């Protein structure tokens, strides 16, 4: 990969290719669920979106 391909974007962005999607998926597999975070006595991240049916 060239240096240009390894450059990290300045802001949030979508994955650039299938390989990056697969790598992100592997990283997310190791994240705790909100339930696990609560069981550890921590506060999970707030909900960022609620479906209109739940409002």
N, C-alpha and C positions, 0 to 999 in steps of 0.2 A: 504494500500500500504506500502511496505517496504521502508526503506531509499534508497535502491538501485534503486527502481523504480522512486523515486522522484528526483534523482540526475540529475542536468542539464548538458547536454553535453558541452564539452569544445569548440566545434565549431558548425557551422550551420549543422543541420541534418534534416532528414525527420521525420515526426510524427511517433511515435513508435506503435500506435494502433488506432483503430477506435474512441475510446473515445477522444483521443488527437486531432484527425482530426476534430471531431465535436466541441470541445472547441475552436480550432483555427478558425474555420469557424464563430463561434459566435463573436469572437473578431474582425474578419475582417469586419463583417457587420457594425460595428460602426466606421470604418475608413472613412475619407473623400475621395472623388474622386479627381483626379487632377483638374477637373473643379471647384469643391468646394474650393479647396486650393487656386487656382488662384483668385477666386472671393473674398476670404478673404484677398487678397493682399500678399500672400506668394508664394514662389517658390516651386513647387512640386519636388519630387525626379526625377533624370534623368532616361531616358529609359535605361533599362539594356540589352534589346535584340530587334533587329529589324528583321522581317522576310526578307529573301533574296529578295523577290519580291519588298520590299520597299527600297532597297539599290540602 
